Amino acid sequence: MGDKINTLIGQDISLIGNIYYKGVIHIEGSIEGSLIANKDEDSKLYINKSSTVKGYVDAKNIAINGKVSGNVYVYGLLQLGSEAFIKGDIYYKSIEMEVGAKIDGRLVICSKDEEIDLHKIDIESISNSNTINNN
């Protein structure tokens, strides 16, 4: 997968609702909803330092330098920048953290994609979730 950005959500944009995507998505604005990658394709999610996401995030590879209030499910590499703040649990295979990154939650290492999927299904179901709102 190249570094070509398929979707850019700019700094002045606020979205409410889940986003299902494939490829590379770069978030600079604010999202109230989850970011969910297509499992059949390689994906990369960038969350810029000016960004806030209220919902869970899911991708093959994720780079966070902003704020995420929700769980993080990463099937490849998670990179946390110095200004990253995660308020939620992180389910991962591989992680890199810069000095200054903050996590208010658990780090759960998973050896297989299926293990991450099982955690996600259990946690993000409507009856168990604190990130899904029924309106």
N, C-alpha and C positions, 0 to 999 in steps of 0.2 A: 504494500500500500504506500503510495506517495504521500507527500505533505499537502496535496491539493485539498483545499477546504471546500466541502460540498455545501455547507450551510454556515452562515455567519449571522448571529443574533447580536446586533449592535448595542452600544452602551445606553442609548435612549429608548430601548425597547423593553417593555414588560409584557410577559405572556402568562396567561393562566390556563392550565391544562397540561396533560401529558404530551410529550413529544416522542414519537417513534421515528428512528432514523437509521440510516446506514452510511458508511463512509466516515468522513471527518466533519465534526461540528465544533464550532468555536463560539463560546458564550461570553459576551461582554455585558449583557443586560441582566434583567432579573426574571426568574422563572418561578412560578408557583405551580408545581407539578413535577412529575418524574421525567427523566430522560432515559429512554430505553432503546438500546441498540438492537438491530436485526441480528439474530444469532447466526445466520447463515453466511454473513459477510464480515470481513475485517472492519473494525471500527476504532476510532480515536475520538475522545471527547476532551476538549480544552475548556477549562473554566478559569477565566481571567480574574485578576485580583480585584477588579471593580464589580464582579458578579456576585449575585446571591441566587441560590437554588434552594427552594423549600419543597423537598420531595426526594425520592431516592434516585440514584444514578447508577447506570448499568452500561458497561462497554468492555470491549476486549482490552483496550488501553485507555488510561485516563490520566490527564495532567491537571491538577487543581492548584490554583493560587488565589482562589476566592473563598467564599463561604458556602458551605453545604449544610443544610439542616435536614438530615435524612441519612439513610444507610447508603453505603457505597459497595457495589458489587463489581469487581474487576477480575477478568479472566486471564489477563496477561500481566502487564506492568502498570502499577500505580505510582505516579510521581507527584509528590507534594512539595510545592514551593514554600518559600519562607513566610509568605503571608496567608497560607492556607489555614482555614479553620473548619473542621468537620465536627458537627454535633450529631453523632450517630455512630453506628458500628460499621466497621470496614471488613469485608470478606474478600480476601485477595490470595493470589499465588506469589506475587513478587512486588516489593515496595522499595521506593527510594524517597527519603525525606531530607529536606534542607533544614538547617537550624532555624528555629522560629515557627515551624509548622505546629499547629495545635490540633489535638484530637480529644474530644469529649465523648468517649465511647470505647468500645472494645476493638482490638485488632484480632481477627480470627483468620489464621492461615488455613488455606484449603489446598489439598494436593490435586484435586480433579475439578473440572468444570461442573460435573454432576453434583458435587458436594456444595458448591456455591449455589447452584440451582435449587437444591433442597432447602437451604437456609432461606433463599429468596421466596420460594413458594410458601414456606411456613410463616415467615415474618410479614410479607407484603400482602397476604390475603386480607380481604376486606374486614373480616371479623377480628383479626389480630393487629391490624396496622394502625399506627399513629400518624402515618403520612398520607393516608387516603381519607378524604372527606366525603361523606355521603350528604349531598344537599338535596 
